[in-house]
Amino acid sequence: MTYTKMGQKKIQIEQYLKNHNINYAYSSEYIVIWCAFCQKIAGFEKQLTFHITPSDGKLECQACGERPSYDELTKKLGIKDKIISIYDGEVFIEESKPNTSQLSMEKQEFIEKKFQPKIWSLDELLAYSFPEQKWLVNGLVPIATVNMISSEPYIGKTWITLELSRCIATGEKFLGEFPTIQGAVLMVNLEDSAMYTQERLKMLGVIDETPIYFISDELDIENQTTIDSLLTIATQRNIKLIVFDSFRRLHTKDENDSKVSNDIFRQLKKFSSAGIAVLVTHHHRKQQGFGSSDPSQRIRGSSDIFASLDSHLALESEGNDLHVYQTKMKVARALEPFKIKKDESWHLTYGGKIDGKELQKDKAKTAILVILKDGPSDRRSIEAKILEVAQIGKTAVGKALTELESKKELLVKIEGKKKKIYSLSQIETNESNDESIF
């Protein structure tokens, strides 16, 4: 930002558009943006039809012919700046002067409000009748909360969010098991193209006029303009759930920094404060040890991410099934782990609860894969290492080894008197060393 004569400041037009979270492109001598007047959309893509001439500031939409003034344009875009002119690639803005008396009044009001919290006596708290908890998806997604689904890459998070959104939008039971409250859904898919999303929706059999809306434009969730725009969209379309896919696409900072995580969730909670449920997808970190198989500890990034959530679902791939672990639910008792059955067309159905023996086997499989990253080992050594840190029986370890061997995730070499030596297969080794998060 550069200051010019008294009461004015100027900024490069591209930077100005970025600051206000407005996507743009270049076309010959023009900069083009989405027209806020005709709002032309083809498929799921916003059409960039509004031309801005950087040299002289001429404004015109090539679709609807609108030629607004600067004031009309900023009002339509929800920008509070007073644009004086656009010239030689720069935007000249009127510098607003603060009203000192107004600021003083606002400061006094803030101080007065700040020190007037609601204080509950013990009798009042115990006697108060709170409203019954309402669920957008019974047992899984409470109304007006911030929730997360996490897993390793490529096992079906996006498919599940699409099916969940479809069920909420139509009022159907999710997986044929969990009742929903019907409502509109906004999906902010920052991972996939609109074309790819369209293909998946067709496979799921989503019908026309289902109240699901999509955004695939890049955004910065820490920008207050982004929040204001999304809240406006949500209010206009009566949105009950916003899905963000994925967490890493919402920002460009270090997700291991607790301050970054806190800032992002402070923004997300503005939606839940407005009565809108939020669902965010995220990835698991690579498991470095086998002492803890708690899926909640596998969320990548700062531990404050998990602490900031109202609920969390962790997914694990098991053959053709997905195993679901509800590791957190603030407003109710967490559900027992359950299965999701899927076919080749990604038709998803409830597969029932996971029994204790199956859970033990799952934990053993995770531990075995971590142990063998350090090199080949026999069954007795594997059992001993697991028993040092977890109560997992030999039977569970044996079944886990058999299953991993049958899936060719392990290689087996016979030594001595039929002694099996296990090692990771080349496929599993490559996946373990893959630094990609996709």
C-alpha positions in Angstrom: 0.0 0.0 0.0 1.4 3.4 -1.0 0.1 6.7 0.2 -0.3 9.5 -2.3 -1.7 13.0 -1.7 -3.5 13.7 1.5 -6.6 11.5 2.0 -5.7 9.0 -0.7 -3.7 5.7 -1.0 -3.0 3.5 -3.9 -2.4 -0.3 -4.4 -1.7 -2.5 -7.4 -5.1 -3.7 -8.8 -4.1 -7.4 -8.6 -3.1 -7.1 -4.9 -6.4 -5.2 -4.2 -8.4 -8.0 -5.7 -6.4 -10.6 -3.7 -7.0 -8.6 -0.5 -10.7 -8.8 -1.0 -10.6 -12.5 -1.9 -11.7 -11.9 -5.5 -10.5 -14.3 -8.2 -9.3 -12.8 -11.4 -7.6 -13.7 -14.7 -6.0 -11.8 -17.6 -7.5 -11.4 -21.0 -5.6 -9.3 -23.5 -5.3 -5.8 -22.0 -8.0 -6.5 -19.4 -8.3 -8.0 -15.9 -11.5 -10.1 -15.7 -13.5 -11.1 -12.6 -16.9 -12.7 -12.0 -19.7 -10.3 -12.6 -21.7 -9.6 -9.4 -24.5 -8.1 -11.5 -25.4 -11.0 -13.9 -23.7 -13.7 -11.8 -23.2 -15.9 -14.8 -22.3 -19.6 -13.9 -21.8 -22.4 -16.4 -22.0 -25.9 -14.7 -20.4 -25.3 -11.3 -17.9 -22.7 -12.6 -18.3 -18.9 -12.1 -17.7 -17.2 -15.5 -15.2 -14.4 -15.5 -17.0 -11.9 -17.8 -16.5 -8.6 -16.0 -13.7 -6.6 -17.7 -11.6 -4.0 -15.8 -9.2 -2.0 -17.9 -6.1 -1.4 -15.7 -4.9 1.6 -17.9 -7.9 3.8 -17.5 -10.3 2.0 -15.1 -13.1 1.3 -17.6 -15.6 -1.2 -16.2 -17.9 -3.4 -18.3 -19.4 -6.9 -18.3 -19.2 -8.7 -21.6 -22.2 -10.9 -20.7 -24.8 -8.5 -19.4 -23.3 -5.2 -20.6 -23.4 -3.6 -17.2 -21.1 -0.5 -16.9 -21.3 0.4 -13.2 -19.7 3.3 -11.3 -17.0 2.5 -8.8 -19.4 3.0 -6.0 -22.0 0.6 -7.6 -19.3 -2.0 -8.1 -17.9 -1.9 -4.5 -21.4 -2.0 -3.1 -22.3 -5.0 -5.1 -19.1 -6.8 -4.1 -19.6 -5.9 -0.4 -16.4 -3.8 -0.3 -16.4 -0.8 2.0 -13.6 1.1 0.3 -14.3 4.3 -1.6 -12.5 3.9 -4.9 -11.6 7.3 -6.4 -10.1 6.0 -9.7 -8.3 3.1 -11.4 -5.3 4.3 -13.4 -2.1 2.8 -14.8 -2.7 -0.6 -13.1 -3.4 0.9 -9.6 -6.5 1.5 -7.5 -6.7 4.8 -5.8 -8.7 4.7 -2.6 -10.1 7.4 -0.3 -8.4 7.0 3.1 -11.1 7.0 5.7 -10.6 9.2 8.8 -11.5 7.7 12.1 -14.2 9.4 14.1 -12.4 9.9 17.4 -15.6 10.5 19.4 -17.2 7.4 17.9 -14.1 5.3 18.7 -14.1 6.6 22.2 -17.8 5.6 22.6 -17.2 2.1 21.1 -14.2 1.6 23.4 -16.2 2.5 26.4 -19.0 0.2 25.3 -16.5 -2.6 24.8 -15.0 -2.1 28.3 -18.5 -2.1 29.8 -19.5 -5.3 28.0 -16.2 -7.0 28.7 -16.6 -6.8 32.4 -20.3 -7.9 32.6 -20.1 -11.7 32.1 -23.1 -14.0 33.0 -22.3 -15.5 36.4 -24.2 -18.7 37.4 -24.7 -19.6 41.0 -24.6 -23.3 41.7 -28.3 -23.3 42.4 -29.1 -21.5 39.2 -26.9 -23.9 37.1 -28.4 -27.0 38.7 -32.0 -25.8 38.3 -31.7 -24.5 34.7 -33.6 -26.5 32.1 -31.4 -26.6 29.0 -33.0 -27.4 25.6 -32.7 -31.0 24.3 -29.6 -31.6 22.1 -30.6 -31.5 18.4 -28.7 -33.5 15.7 -28.2 -32.7 12.1 -27.2 -36.4 11.8 -28.2 -38.4 14.8 -25.2 -39.4 17.0 -22.7 -38.0 14.4 -23.2 -34.3 13.7 -24.8 -32.1 16.3 -26.5 -28.9 15.1 -24.3 -25.7 15.3 -21.0 -27.4 16.0 -17.5 -27.8 14.4 -16.7 -31.4 13.4 -14.0 -33.3 11.6 -13.5 -36.5 9.6 -9.9 -37.6 9.3 -8.1 -40.5 7.7 -5.1 -41.5 5.6 -5.3 -40.3 1.9 -7.4 -42.1 -0.7 -9.7 -44.1 1.5 -13.0 -42.2 1.0 -13.4 -39.1 3.1 -14.8 -37.1 0.2 -17.2 -39.8 -0.8 -18.5 -40.0 2.7 -19.0 -36.2 2.9 -20.8 -36.2 -0.4 -23.2 -39.0 0.7 -23.7 -37.3 4.1 -24.5 -34.1 2.3 -27.0 -35.9 0.0 -28.7 -37.5 3.0 -29.1 -34.2 4.8 -30.3 -32.4 1.7 -33.0 -35.0 1.1 -33.7 -35.9 4.7 -32.8 -39.5 4.2 -31.1 -41.7 6.9 -27.3 -41.6 6.5 -26.1 -45.1 5.6 -29.7 -46.2 6.1 -29.0 -46.0 9.9 -28.6 -42.5 11.2 -31.7 -40.1 11.0 -31.1 -36.6 9.6 -32.8 -33.2 9.8 -33.4 -32.1 6.2 -31.6 -28.9 5.2 -29.4 -27.3 2.6 -25.7 -28.0 2.4 -22.8 -25.9 1.1 -19.7 -27.9 0.1 -16.5 -26.0 -0.2 -14.4 -28.5 -2.1 -10.9 -27.2 -2.4 -9.3 -30.5 -3.4 -11.2 -31.6 -6.5 -12.3 -29.9 -9.7 -16.0 -29.3 -10.4 -15.9 -31.9 -13.1 -14.6 -34.6 -10.7 -17.3 -33.6 -8.2 -20.0 -33.9 -10.9 -18.8 -37.5 -11.7 -19.0 -38.6 -8.1 -22.5 -37.0 -7.6 -23.8 -38.9 -10.7 -22.4 -42.2 -9.3 -24.2 -41.5 -6.0 -27.5 -40.9 -7.9 -28.0 -37.3 -6.6 -31.0 -35.9 -8.3 -31.6 -32.4 -9.7 -32.9 -29.7 -7.4 -31.3 -31.3 -4.3 -30.3 -28.3 -2.1 -26.6 -28.9 -2.2 -24.4 -26.0 -3.3 -20.7 -26.0 -4.3 -17.7 -23.7 -4.1 -14.4 -24.7 -5.6 -12.7 -21.3 -5.7 -9.5 -20.9 -3.6 -10.1 -19.0 -0.3 -8.3 -17.9 2.8 -10.4 -18.8 5.9 -8.5 -16.3 8.0 -9.7 -13.4 5.8 -12.8 -11.9 7.5 -14.2 -11.0 4.0 -14.2 -14.7 3.2 -16.2 -15.4 6.4 -18.6 -12.6 5.8 -19.2 -13.7 2.2 -19.8 -17.3 3.2 -22.2 -16.3 6.0 -24.1 -14.2 3.6 -24.4 -17.1 1.2 -25.4 -19.5 4.0 -28.1 -17.1 5.2 -29.5 -16.5 1.7 -29.7 -20.2 1.0 -30.7 -21.4 4.5 -27.6 -23.6 4.8 -27.6 -26.1 7.7 -24.1 -27.6 7.1 -20.9 -26.3 5.5 -18.3 -28.9 4.5 -14.7 -27.8 4.0 -12.6 -30.3 2.1 -9.9 -30.1 3.3 -8.3 -28.5 6.3 -4.9 -28.0 4.7 -6.5 -26.0 1.8 -8.1 -23.5 4.2 -4.7 -21.8 4.9 -1.1 -21.6 3.9 0.5 -21.6 7.3 2.1 -24.2 9.5 -0.6 -26.5 10.9 1.7 -27.6 13.6 1.6 -24.1 15.1 -1.1 -24.0 17.8 -1.7 -20.3 17.2 -2.5 -21.0 13.5 -4.9 -23.8 14.5 -6.6 -21.6 17.1 -7.0 -18.8 14.6 -8.6 -21.1 12.0 -11.0 -22.6 14.4 -11.9 -19.2 15.8 -13.1 -18.4 12.3 -14.9 -21.7 11.8 -16.8 -21.2 15.1 -18.4 -18.1 13.6 -20.5 -20.4 11.5 -21.5 -22.6 14.5 -22.4 -19.4 16.4 -24.7 -18.6 13.5 -26.5 -22.0 13.9 -24.6 -23.7 11.1 -22.8 -27.0 11.6 -19.3 -27.3 10.1 -17.6 -30.5 8.9 -13.9 -30.4 7.9 -11.9 -33.2 6.4 -8.2 -33.7 7.3 -5.4 -36.2 6.9 -3.7 -38.5 9.4 0.0 -38.0 10.2 2.3 -40.9 9.5 2.5 -43.2 12.5 5.9 -43.1 14.1 5.4 -45.6 16.9 3.0 -48.3 18.0 2.5 -47.4 21.6 -0.8 -45.7 21.0 -3.3 -46.8 18.5 -5.8 -44.1 19.5 -7.0 -42.6 16.1 -7.5 -39.2 17.8 -3.7 -39.0 18.1 -3.2 -39.4 14.4 -4.7 -36.1 13.3 -1.9 -34.3 11.4 -0.8 -31.0 12.9 -1.1 -29.3 16.3 -2.9 -31.1 19.1 -5.0 -28.0 19.4 -6.9 -29.1 16.3 -8.4 -32.1 18.2 -9.0 -29.9 21.3 -10.9 -27.4 19.2 -13.4 -29.9 17.8 -16.9 -30.7 19.1 -16.7 -34.1 17.5 -14.3 -36.2 15.5 -14.6 -39.3 13.3 -11.5 -41.3 12.3 -11.7 -43.6 9.3 -9.6 -46.7 8.7 -9.6 -48.9 5.6 -10.2 -52.6 6.1 -10.6 -54.5 2.9 -13.8 -53.4 1.2 -15.0 -51.8 4.5 -14.3 -48.6 6.3 -14.0 -48.7 10.0 -15.3 -45.6 11.8 -14.1 -44.5 15.2 -15.8 -41.7 17.0 -13.0 -40.4 19.2 -14.7 -37.3 20.5 -18.3 -36.2 21.0 -18.7 -33.3 23.4 -22.5 -33.3 23.7 -23.2 -37.0 24.2 -21.5 -40.4 24.8 -19.4 -41.4 21.8 -20.7 -44.1 19.6 -19.1 -47.5 19.5 -16.9 -48.2 16.5 -18.8 -49.3 13.4 -18.3 -50.4 9.8 -19.3 -48.8 6.5 -19.9 -51.2 3.7 -19.1 -50.0 0.2 -19.4 -51.5 -3.3 -17.5 -50.7 -6.5 -19.9 -47.8 -7.2 -19.3 -46.3 -3.7 -22.8 -47.2 -2.5 -22.4 -46.8 1.2 -24.4 -48.7 3.9 -24.1 -49.3 7.6 -22.2 -52.5 8.4 -22.9 -52.8 12.1 -20.7 -52.4 15.2 -17.1 -53.7 15.3 -16.7 -56.4 17.9 -13.9 -56.4 20.5 -11.9 -59.2 18.7 -11.9 -57.3 15.5 -10.7 -54.1 17.2 -7.8 -56.0 18.7 -6.9 -57.4 15.3 -7.0 -53.8 13.8 -4.7 -52.5 16.5 -2.3 -55.5 16.0 -2.2 -54.8 12.2 -1.2 -51.1 12.8 1.4 -52.1 15.3 2.9 -54.8 13.0 3.3 -52.4 10.1 5.1 -49.9 12.4 7.4 -52.5 13.9 8.5 -53.9 10.5 9.5 -50.5 9.3 12.7 -51.1 11.4 13.4 -54.4 9.6 12.3 -58.0 9.3 11.2 -59.9 12.4 9.7 -63.2 13.5 6.3 -63.7 15.1 7.6 -64.2 18.6 9.6 -61.0 18.5 6.6 -59.1 17.1 4.4 -60.4 19.9 6.9 -59.4 22.6 7.3 -55.9 21.2 3.5 -55.3 21.1 3.0 -56.7 24.5 5.5 -54.2 26.0 3.1 -51.4 25.2 -0.4 -52.7 24.6 -2.7 -55.5 25.9 -3.1 -57.3 22.5 -3.2 -61.0 22.7 -1.3 -63.6 20.6 -4.4 -64.7 18.8 -5.1 -61.1 17.5 -1.5 -60.8 16.4 -1.7 -64.1 14.5 -4.9 -63.2 12.7 -3.4 -59.8 11.8 -0.3 -61.4 10.4 -2.4 -63.8 8.3 -4.5 -61.0 7.0 -1.6 -58.8 6.1 0.1 -61.7 4.4 -3.0 -62.6 2.4 -3.3 -59.0 1.2 0.4 -59.1 0.2 1.2 -56.2 2.5 3.9 -58.5 4.1 6.5 -60.7 2.6 7.3 -64.0 4.4 10.6 -65.9 4.3 11.0 -69.4 5.9 14.2 -69.9 8.0 15.3 -73.0 9.9 12.5 -75.3 11.0 9.6 -73.5 9.3 10.3 -70.3 11.2 8.5 -67.4 9.4 10.4 -64.1 9.0 8.1 -61.2 8.2 9.0 -58.0 6.3 7.1 -55.2 4.6 6.2 -55.7 1.0 7.7 -53.3 -1.6 4.2 -51.8 -2.0 3.8 -51.1 1.7 7.4 -49.7 1.9 6.8 -47.3 -0.9 3.5 -46.1 0.7 5.3 -45.6 4.0 8.1 -43.6 2.4 5.7 -41.5 0.2 5.8 -37.9 1.5 2.7 -36.9 -0.5 -0.4 -36.2 1.5 -2.8 -36.8 -1.4 
